């Protein structure tokens, strides 16, 4: 049985569209769940809210293990002093009253399971944008780095501080 030429072309185009659709759906997958994760974090930053813990077991639902270990090591070496974390890096502040997020802009990284997110909000009358680097783990999205005006990378600043404090001992 001979297949008409136009039917063959149509079948090829349909197959190509299916492959394309599946590949783009797979590429977009790491962004699923980013918005709820961000909203869950910032829901704790209302007036008299607790914020989120940046160290210890309480930080597990929010930070990657490597960033959590870096924060824990920094705090251990500081013996109660503030150091790099003299303000909460998730709001670049010490006091907060974030009532709503003004924007969540996602910029996917070329690495699968990694994305950069700019979170913009009003805090006590001031507009603030925080850049989060998120990594998809088996437990969901986790923060791997935080940046804001004057502090482009909390990970880098903590690493440098830990190295300096480690050499001073």
Backbone as ProteinMPNN parsed JSONL, in Angstrom:
{"seq_chain_A": "XXXXXXXXXXXXXXXXXXXXXXXXXXXXXXXXXXXXXXXXXXXXXXXXXXXXXXXXXXXXXXXXXXXXXXXXXXXXXXXXXXXXXXXXXXXXXXXXXXXXXXXXXXXXXXXXXXXXXXXXXXXXXXXXXXXXXXXXXXXXXXXXXXXXXXXXXXXXXXXXXXXXXXXXX", "coords_chain_A": {"N_chain_A": [[0.841, -1.169, 0.0], [0.597, 2.157, -0.859], [1.592, 5.179, 0.646], [0.117, 8.349, 0.512], [1.929, 11.231, -0.553], [1.427, 13.755, 0.706], [0.187, 12.963, 3.086], [2.272, 11.663, 4.353], [4.039, 13.816, 4.812], [2.447, 15.342, 6.552], [2.301, 13.565, 8.737], [4.993, 13.546, 9.496], [5.372, 16.24, 10.279], [3.547, 16.355, 12.423], [4.748, 14.506, 14.165], [7.173, 15.831, 14.667], [6.205, 18.137, 15.959], [5.172, 16.984, 18.298], [7.522, 15.996, 19.533], [8.875, 18.432, 19.898], [7.072, 19.773, 21.636], [7.169, 18.105, 23.899], [9.877, 18.387, 24.594], [10.086, 21.129, 25.225], [8.313, 21.299, 27.345], [9.652, 19.758, 29.226], [11.929, 21.347, 29.593], [10.836, 23.573, 30.845], [10.038, 22.61, 33.273], [11.62, 22.948, 35.746], [10.731, 25.36, 36.827], [8.278, 25.012, 37.942], [6.419, 25.381, 40.84], [8.003, 27.385, 41.976], [6.871, 29.944, 42.541], [4.945, 29.391, 44.69], [6.804, 28.551, 46.644], [8.351, 30.899, 47.048], [6.324, 32.63, 47.967], [5.649, 31.295, 50.327], [7.967, 31.684, 51.848], [8.074, 34.531, 52.147], [5.684, 35.037, 53.463], [6.209, 34.909, 56.106], [7.294, 37.312, 56.77], [5.798, 39.44, 57.762], [4.611, 42.222, 59.783], [5.811, 41.818, 63.006], [6.166, 39.172, 62.42], [7.914, 35.982, 62.215], [9.988, 35.814, 60.318], [12.309, 33.763, 58.455], [14.218, 30.977, 59.639], [17.751, 30.999, 59.296], [19.688, 29.283, 59.931], [20.671, 26.12, 61.408], [18.379, 23.378, 62.119], [15.889, 24.45, 61.505], [16.243, 25.848, 59.162], [16.252, 24.027, 57.119], [13.918, 23.592, 55.39], [14.211, 25.698, 53.65], [16.844, 26.528, 52.806], [19.626, 25.408, 50.766], [21.535, 22.457, 51.574], [24.337, 23.039, 51.519], [24.507, 25.864, 51.689], [23.244, 26.262, 54.128], [25.046, 24.896, 55.843], [27.254, 26.559, 55.544], [26.324, 28.99, 56.649], [25.855, 28.084, 59.289], [28.487, 27.392, 60.047], [29.739, 29.907, 59.894], [28.359, 31.316, 61.91], [29.123, 29.821, 64.103], [31.881, 30.334, 64.205], [31.827, 33.045, 64.754], [30.938, 33.352, 67.343], [28.49, 34.412, 68.411], [28.558, 37.042, 67.498], [27.553, 39.463, 64.944], [28.567, 39.726, 62.2], [28.67, 39.071, 58.662], [25.982, 38.551, 58.405], [24.455, 40.716, 59.531], [22.064, 41.783, 58.984], [18.872, 40.574, 57.917], [19.175, 38.677, 55.116], [17.131, 38.047, 53.338], [15.393, 40.119, 53.23], [17.005, 42.253, 53.287], [17.223, 43.726, 55.647], [16.578, 44.686, 59.106], [14.26, 45.081, 60.455], [10.908, 44.364, 59.584], [7.966, 44.532, 57.519], [6.368, 43.22, 55.372], [3.818, 43.235, 53.287], [2.807, 42.378, 50.85], [3.98, 40.804, 47.85], [5.452, 42.532, 45.215], [6.439, 41.685, 42.793], [7.609, 38.764, 41.072], [10.171, 37.752, 39.34], [11.333, 35.416, 37.173], [14.363, 34.014, 36.073], [15.483, 31.619, 34.254], [18.243, 29.458, 34.743], [20.903, 28.091, 32.774], [21.42, 25.592, 33.656], [19.767, 22.647, 34.386], [17.18, 22.544, 36.765], [17.825, 24.743, 38.23], [17.384, 28.145, 39.005], [17.196, 31.723, 38.763], [15.736, 34.227, 40.713], [14.131, 37.286, 40.922], [12.823, 39.032, 43.527], [10.501, 41.39, 44.334], [9.354, 43.868, 46.585], [7.511, 45.95, 48.912], [8.837, 47.224, 51.822], [8.256, 48.488, 54.86], [7.68, 50.958, 53.667], [9.672, 51.222, 51.738], [10.92, 50.315, 48.56], [12.195, 47.193, 47.674], [14.42, 44.907, 46.129], [15.259, 41.58, 45.961], [17.592, 39.166, 44.99], [17.356, 35.827, 44.363], [19.002, 32.733, 44.173], [17.886, 29.731, 43.212], [17.705, 26.212, 43.791], [16.548, 23.144, 42.613], [15.729, 20.547, 44.644], [15.474, 17.163, 45.905], [13.57, 17.524, 47.807], [12.189, 19.715, 47.016], [12.204, 23.231, 46.032], [15.073, 25.142, 47.002], [16.932, 27.752, 48.59], [19.99, 28.822, 47.317], [21.687, 30.932, 47.099], [21.77, 34.431, 47.901], [21.199, 37.739, 46.955], [21.517, 41.331, 46.958], [21.192, 44.927, 46.699], [24.321, 46.234, 47.306], [25.182, 43.861, 48.391], [26.074, 41.495, 46.576], [26.316, 38.679, 46.649], [25.502, 36.563, 49.102], [26.511, 34.097, 49.706], [29.187, 34.189, 48.748], [30.185, 36.28, 50.366], [29.889, 35.139, 52.928], [31.567, 32.894, 52.652], [34.083, 34.118, 52.346], [34.227, 35.423, 54.829], [34.191, 33.23, 56.61], [36.598, 32.001, 55.859], [38.461, 34.011, 56.628], [37.937, 34.183, 59.403], [38.525, 31.58, 60.144], [41.285, 31.481, 59.691], [42.115, 33.24, 61.609], [41.931, 31.958, 63.969]], "CA_chain_A": [[0.0, 0.0, 0.0], [1.4, 3.359, -0.998], [1.104, 6.31, 1.44], [0.184, 9.598, -0.254], [3.028, 12.118, -0.187], [0.971, 14.791, 1.643], [-0.061, 12.315, 4.381], [3.588, 11.431, 4.959], [4.5, 15.113, 5.324], [1.62, 15.678, 7.699], [2.738, 12.7, 9.839], [6.315, 14.032, 9.93], [5.163, 17.509, 10.998], [2.897, 16.022, 13.69], [5.766, 13.884, 15.023], [8.112, 16.885, 15.069], [5.517, 18.981, 16.942], [5.11, 16.236, 19.557], [8.867, 16.005, 20.121], [9.135, 19.811, 20.325], [6.234, 20.06, 22.797], [7.707, 17.376, 25.038], [11.177, 18.939, 25.005], [9.902, 22.426, 25.87], [7.67, 21.054, 28.634], [10.714, 19.299, 30.122], [12.806, 22.48, 29.899], [10.148, 24.502, 31.734], [9.69, 21.93, 34.511], [12.213, 23.404, 36.989], [10.092, 26.547, 37.373], [7.062, 24.638, 38.647], [6.529, 25.447, 42.291], [8.834, 28.481, 42.454], [6.027, 30.982, 43.144], [4.49, 29.013, 46.038], [7.966, 28.542, 47.546], [8.663, 32.302, 47.37], [5.233, 33.147, 48.803], [5.764, 30.667, 51.656], [9.054, 32.369, 52.557], [7.76, 35.926, 52.5], [4.528, 35.083, 54.353], [6.752, 35.036, 57.467], [7.923, 38.62, 56.907], [4.834, 40.473, 58.101], [4.909, 42.898, 61.041], [5.905, 40.883, 64.132], [6.323, 37.801, 61.948], [9.184, 35.398, 62.638], [10.995, 35.635, 59.27], [12.63, 32.331, 58.404], [15.543, 30.7, 60.205], [18.82, 30.847, 58.31], [20.663, 28.291, 60.408], [20.139, 24.999, 62.161], [17.356, 22.511, 61.523], [14.783, 25.262, 61.018], [16.549, 26.358, 57.823], [16.186, 22.927, 56.137], [12.911, 23.74, 54.33], [14.422, 26.919, 52.881], [18.197, 26.68, 52.259], [20.326, 24.194, 50.354], [22.422, 21.997, 52.648], [25.653, 23.7, 51.522], [24.373, 27.229, 52.214], [22.936, 26.116, 55.556], [26.294, 24.556, 56.527], [28.096, 27.756, 55.525], [25.771, 29.909, 57.657], [26.117, 27.495, 60.608], [29.929, 27.517, 60.326], [29.993, 31.328, 60.125], [27.846, 31.67, 63.237], [29.965, 29.13, 65.083], [33.157, 31.057, 64.308], [31.592, 34.411, 65.24], [30.621, 33.295, 68.771], [27.4, 35.313, 68.772], [28.644, 38.348, 66.83], [26.694, 39.532, 63.754], [29.291, 39.43, 60.971], [28.024, 39.36, 57.386], [24.53, 38.474, 58.581], [23.972, 41.72, 60.484], [20.679, 42.012, 58.578], [18.287, 39.4, 57.281], [19.417, 38.85, 53.684], [15.925, 37.848, 52.538], [14.714, 41.407, 53.085], [18.046, 43.278, 53.422], [16.685, 44.578, 56.704], [16.483, 44.127, 60.446], [12.835, 45.154, 60.775], [10.15, 44.132, 58.352], [6.517, 44.471, 57.422], [6.116, 42.991, 53.95], [2.41, 42.829, 53.208], [2.586, 41.639, 49.602], [5.083, 40.836, 46.901], [5.118, 43.316, 44.028], [6.814, 40.957, 41.595], [8.51, 37.611, 41.101], [10.673, 37.61, 37.968], [12.191, 34.233, 37.092], [15.335, 33.944, 34.986], [16.039, 30.263, 34.317], [19.665, 29.223, 34.518], [21.089, 27.064, 31.742], [21.531, 24.322, 34.351], [18.458, 22.111, 34.751], [16.94, 22.502, 38.208], [18.392, 25.942, 38.86], [16.819, 29.373, 38.451], [17.391, 32.956, 39.51], [14.445, 34.88, 40.895], [14.134, 38.62, 41.526], [11.614, 39.235, 44.312], [10.356, 42.819, 44.638], [8.306, 44.112, 47.572], [7.62, 47.157, 49.74], [9.079, 46.917, 53.223], [8.259, 49.712, 55.664], [7.655, 52.112, 52.781], [10.81, 51.235, 50.814], [10.922, 49.233, 47.571], [13.403, 46.364, 47.776], [14.49, 43.734, 45.262], [16.197, 40.556, 46.421], [17.837, 38.141, 43.977], [17.549, 34.496, 44.938], [19.379, 31.618, 43.308], [17.186, 28.558, 43.727], [18.056, 24.906, 43.242], [15.511, 22.131, 42.831], [16.257, 19.366, 45.332], [14.475, 16.114, 46.056], [12.545, 18.015, 48.732], [11.59, 20.942, 46.472], [13.128, 24.351, 45.801], [15.827, 25.649, 48.145], [17.766, 28.925, 48.294], [21.417, 28.518, 47.286], [22.397, 32.2, 47.249], [20.913, 35.61, 48.048], [21.902, 38.975, 46.64], [20.741, 42.577, 46.948], [22.045, 46.104, 46.526], [25.391, 46.28, 48.302], [25.582, 42.491, 48.755], [25.719, 40.706, 45.39], [26.258, 37.24, 46.913], [25.686, 36.24, 50.518], [27.378, 32.909, 49.744], [30.574, 34.634, 48.603], [30.551, 37.048, 51.563], [30.042, 34.19, 54.035], [32.763, 32.088, 52.391], [35.248, 34.96, 52.672], [34.253, 35.649, 56.274], [34.584, 31.97, 57.252], [38.034, 31.823, 55.619], [39.174, 34.965, 57.484], [37.779, 33.786, 60.806], [39.236, 30.309, 60.314], [42.731, 31.768, 59.763], [42.382, 34.032, 62.805], [41.933, 31.095, 65.172]], "C_chain_A": [[0.891, 1.238, 0.0], [0.765, 4.501, -0.193], [1.21, 7.575, 0.602], [1.254, 10.515, 0.323], [2.602, 13.163, 0.859], [0.682, 14.194, 3.018], [1.252, 12.053, 5.105], [4.138, 12.724, 5.553], [3.743, 15.507, 6.58], [2.036, 14.857, 8.923], [4.092, 13.15, 10.386], [6.186, 15.312, 10.737], [4.537, 17.233, 12.357], [3.901, 15.405, 14.661], [6.748, 14.927, 15.539], [7.487, 17.778, 16.131], [5.42, 18.286, 18.295], [6.457, 16.244, 20.263], [9.188, 17.392, 20.664], [8.349, 20.135, 21.592], [6.77, 19.362, 24.044], [9.029, 17.965, 25.513], [11.012, 20.284, 25.673], [9.203, 22.263, 27.206], [8.708, 20.604, 29.648], [11.617, 20.459, 30.517], [12.152, 23.437, 30.864], [9.89, 23.904, 33.114], [10.341, 22.492, 35.763], [11.522, 24.61, 37.604], [8.792, 26.226, 38.095], [7.298, 24.707, 40.143], [7.395, 26.567, 42.825], [7.975, 29.524, 43.17], [5.509, 30.589, 44.522], [5.631, 28.994, 47.061], [8.306, 29.968, 47.993], [7.582, 32.882, 48.286], [5.282, 32.56, 50.212], [6.86, 31.343, 52.482], [8.577, 33.72, 53.064], [6.483, 36.076, 53.319], [4.966, 35.26, 55.806], [7.323, 36.423, 57.747], [6.905, 39.751, 57.085], [5.249, 41.116, 59.421], [4.791, 41.901, 62.195], [5.96, 39.421, 63.704], [7.708, 37.286, 62.315], [10.307, 35.478, 61.599], [11.229, 34.144, 59.125], [14.005, 32.115, 59.02], [16.562, 30.48, 59.087], [19.867, 29.826, 58.745], [19.932, 27.179, 61.153], [19.073, 24.225, 61.397], [16.2, 23.306, 60.93], [14.991, 25.793, 59.615], [16.403, 25.288, 56.741], [15.124, 23.119, 55.056], [13.179, 24.911, 53.379], [15.78, 27.01, 52.181], [18.751, 25.344, 51.786], [21.225, 23.744, 51.504], [23.756, 22.744, 52.677], [25.565, 25.134, 52.033], [24.072, 27.196, 53.71], [24.199, 25.793, 56.357], [27.233, 25.755, 56.6], [27.627, 28.771, 56.564], [26.067, 29.382, 59.058], [27.587, 27.643, 60.996], [30.299, 28.966, 60.637], [29.539, 31.723, 61.528], [28.661, 31.018, 64.342], [31.27, 29.899, 65.295], [33.002, 32.454, 64.883], [31.263, 34.468, 66.727], [29.579, 34.334, 69.174], [27.468, 36.704, 68.158], [27.847, 38.298, 65.523], [27.426, 39.151, 62.477], [28.524, 39.843, 59.733], [26.501, 39.389, 57.543], [24.046, 39.451, 59.648], [22.554, 42.168, 60.144], [20.174, 40.731, 57.946], [18.442, 39.556, 55.773], [18.167, 38.666, 52.814], [15.081, 39.113, 52.42], [15.713, 42.561, 53.12], [17.641, 44.265, 54.508], [16.838, 43.901, 58.063], [15.031, 44.112, 60.921], [12.059, 44.989, 59.482], [8.655, 44.167, 58.583], [6.173, 44.396, 55.938], [4.696, 42.439, 53.839], [2.081, 42.083, 51.926], [3.828, 41.762, 48.734], [4.627, 41.599, 45.67], [5.461, 42.572, 42.745], [7.744, 39.801, 41.885], [8.932, 37.391, 39.654], [11.67, 36.463, 37.93], [13.085, 34.326, 35.855], [15.991, 32.572, 35.051], [17.532, 30.245, 33.996], [19.772, 28.156, 33.43], [21.223, 25.669, 32.352], [20.136, 23.857, 34.756], [18.328, 22.085, 36.272], [17.503, 23.695, 38.944], [17.751, 27.156, 38.196], [17.158, 30.555, 39.352], [16.058, 33.679, 39.553], [14.683, 36.243, 41.545], [12.797, 38.8, 42.218], [11.576, 40.7, 44.715], [9.171, 43.005, 45.575], [8.524, 45.482, 48.212], [7.823, 46.693, 51.178], [9.204, 48.23, 53.973], [8.418, 50.95, 54.774], [8.78, 52.194, 51.764], [10.716, 50.048, 49.853], [12.259, 48.505, 47.651], [13.304, 45.224, 46.777], [15.601, 42.827, 45.771], [16.352, 39.545, 45.29], [18.148, 36.825, 44.678], [18.01, 33.541, 43.851], [18.768, 30.385, 43.951], [17.663, 27.303, 43.023], [16.947, 23.932, 43.602], [16.173, 20.906, 43.454], [15.162, 18.299, 45.359], [13.329, 16.528, 46.967], [11.853, 19.274, 48.23], [12.65, 22.018, 46.284], [13.787, 24.776, 47.098], [16.686, 26.821, 47.683], [19.227, 28.52, 48.369], [22.271, 29.779, 47.384], [21.37, 33.32, 47.289], [21.763, 36.82, 47.715], [20.949, 40.156, 46.691], [21.718, 43.726, 46.818], [23.077, 46.18, 47.659], [25.887, 44.908, 48.741], [25.212, 41.573, 47.59], [25.616, 39.203, 45.635], [26.527, 36.98, 48.392], [26.589, 35.019, 50.66], [28.847, 33.319, 49.675], [31.037, 35.387, 49.852], [30.752, 36.13, 52.767], [31.3, 33.339, 53.87], [34.016, 32.867, 52.763], [35.361, 35.182, 54.175], [34.698, 34.395, 57.017], [36.075, 31.728, 57.067], [38.848, 32.751, 56.512], [39.118, 34.559, 58.957], [38.518, 32.492, 61.102], [40.741, 30.512, 60.443], [43.096, 32.514, 61.038], [42.447, 33.168, 64.055], [43.251, 30.429, 65.392]], "O_chain_A": [[1.833, 1.332, 0.787], [-0.43, 4.768, -0.317], [2.267, 7.855, 0.038], [1.456, 10.567, 1.536], [3.349, 13.424, 1.802], [0.91, 14.861, 4.027], [1.336, 12.202, 6.324], [4.647, 12.725, 6.674], [4.341, 15.955, 7.559], [2.115, 15.394, 10.027], [4.31, 13.138, 11.597], [6.828, 15.453, 11.778], [4.956, 17.823, 13.353], [3.906, 15.74, 15.845], [7.115, 14.911, 16.714], [8.152, 18.142, 17.101], [5.571, 18.932, 19.331], [6.522, 16.476, 21.471], [9.715, 17.517, 21.769], [8.903, 20.712, 22.527], [6.821, 19.958, 25.12], [9.274, 18.035, 26.718], [11.741, 20.572, 26.623], [9.477, 23.03, 28.129], [8.659, 21.016, 30.807], [12.032, 20.542, 31.673], [12.856, 24.073, 31.649], [9.551, 24.64, 34.041], [9.676, 22.524, 36.799], [11.703, 24.871, 38.793], [8.253, 27.084, 38.795], [8.271, 24.15, 40.651], [7.519, 26.697, 44.043], [8.307, 29.944, 44.278], [5.622, 31.385, 45.454], [5.438, 29.379, 48.214], [8.522, 30.214, 49.179], [7.897, 33.551, 49.271], [4.988, 33.257, 51.184], [6.692, 31.549, 53.684], [8.664, 34.017, 54.255], [6.223, 37.165, 53.829], [4.182, 35.71, 56.642], [7.79, 36.68, 58.856], [7.118, 40.872, 56.622], [6.14, 40.611, 60.103], [3.773, 41.222, 62.331], [5.817, 38.527, 64.537], [8.582, 38.069, 62.687], [11.466, 35.241, 61.94], [10.437, 33.342, 59.619], [14.867, 32.99, 58.929], [16.264, 29.854, 58.069], [20.814, 29.544, 58.012], [18.75, 27.287, 61.478], [18.895, 24.399, 60.192], [15.594, 22.873, 59.949], [14.026, 26.154, 58.941], [16.429, 25.616, 55.555], [15.401, 22.833, 53.892], [12.447, 25.094, 52.406], [15.855, 27.523, 51.065], [18.407, 24.289, 52.319], [21.634, 24.566, 52.324], [24.258, 23.053, 53.758], [26.464, 25.582, 52.744], [24.59, 28.016, 54.469], [24.404, 26.353, 57.434], [27.927, 25.946, 57.598], [28.445, 29.348, 57.281], [26.486, 30.147, 59.927], [27.9, 27.981, 62.138], [31.089, 29.221, 61.546], [30.273, 32.397, 62.25], [28.862, 31.611, 65.402], [31.707, 30.091, 66.43], [33.954, 32.996, 65.444], [31.309, 35.548, 67.317], [29.759, 35.053, 70.158], [26.517, 37.474, 68.289], [27.504, 37.216, 65.047], [26.93, 38.308, 61.73], [27.81, 40.845, 59.743], [25.82, 40.171, 56.88], [23.316, 39.068, 60.562], [21.915, 42.859, 60.938], [20.961, 39.9, 57.493], [17.883, 40.492, 55.201], [18.158, 39.096, 51.661], [14.16, 39.175, 51.606], [15.32, 43.721, 52.998], [17.706, 45.479, 54.318], [17.176, 42.721, 58.161], [14.626, 43.241, 61.69], [12.5, 45.421, 58.417], [8.154, 43.878, 59.669], [5.744, 45.379, 55.332], [4.421, 41.312, 54.251], [1.178, 41.247, 51.909], [4.616, 42.698, 48.869], [3.544, 41.347, 45.141], [4.835, 42.807, 41.712], [8.554, 39.843, 42.811], [8.149, 36.902, 38.84], [12.721, 36.52, 38.57], [12.637, 34.664, 34.759], [16.941, 32.372, 35.807], [18.001, 30.935, 33.091], [18.825, 27.404, 33.201], [21.146, 24.672, 31.634], [19.402, 24.603, 35.405], [19.243, 21.66, 36.978], [17.643, 23.658, 40.167], [17.592, 27.194, 36.975], [17.376, 30.395, 40.553], [15.338, 33.739, 38.556], [15.346, 36.346, 42.577], [11.749, 38.73, 41.576], [12.5, 41.198, 45.358], [8.12, 42.39, 45.394], [9.585, 46.088, 48.069], [7.066, 45.866, 51.685], [10.142, 48.995, 53.751], [9.183, 51.862, 55.085], [8.836, 53.154, 50.994], [10.464, 48.918, 50.272], [13.319, 49.13, 47.69], [12.235, 44.641, 46.594], [16.733, 43.261, 45.982], [15.362, 39.115, 44.698], [19.079, 36.73, 45.478], [17.473, 33.54, 42.743], [19.088, 30.037, 45.088], [17.982, 27.314, 41.834], [16.47, 23.896, 44.737], [17.069, 20.305, 42.861], [14.051, 18.53, 44.883], [12.243, 15.951, 46.907], [11.02, 19.845, 48.934], [13.847, 21.744, 46.367], [13.161, 24.776, 48.158], [17.112, 26.876, 46.529], [19.663, 27.943, 49.365], [23.453, 29.7, 47.717], [20.255, 33.185, 46.783], [22.914, 36.916, 48.142], [19.742, 40.012, 46.496], [22.932, 43.523, 46.826], [22.716, 46.187, 48.836], [26.92, 44.813, 49.403], [24.155, 40.943, 47.612], [24.903, 38.513, 44.907], [27.648, 37.158, 48.869], [27.346, 34.915, 51.625], [29.66, 32.84, 50.465], [32.145, 35.165, 50.34], [31.688, 36.325, 53.543], [32.017, 33.093, 54.84], [34.909, 32.334, 53.422], [36.457, 35.135, 54.733], [35.494, 34.479, 57.952], [36.752, 31.3, 58.001], [39.838, 32.315, 57.1], [40.127, 34.59, 59.662], [39.076, 32.325, 62.186], [41.402, 29.809, 61.207], [44.234, 32.442, 61.504], [42.963, 33.6, 65.086], [43.41, 29.677, 66.353]]}, "name": "protein", "num_of_chains": 1, "seq": "XXXXXXXXXXXXXXXXXXXXXXXXXXXXXXXXXXXXXXXXXXXXXXXXXXXXXXXXXXXXXXXXXXXXXXXXXXXXXXXXXXXXXXXXXXXXXXXXXXXXXXXXXXXXXXXXXXXXXXXXXXXXXXXXXXXXXXXXXXXXXXXXXXXXXXXXXXXXXXXXXXXXXXXXX"}
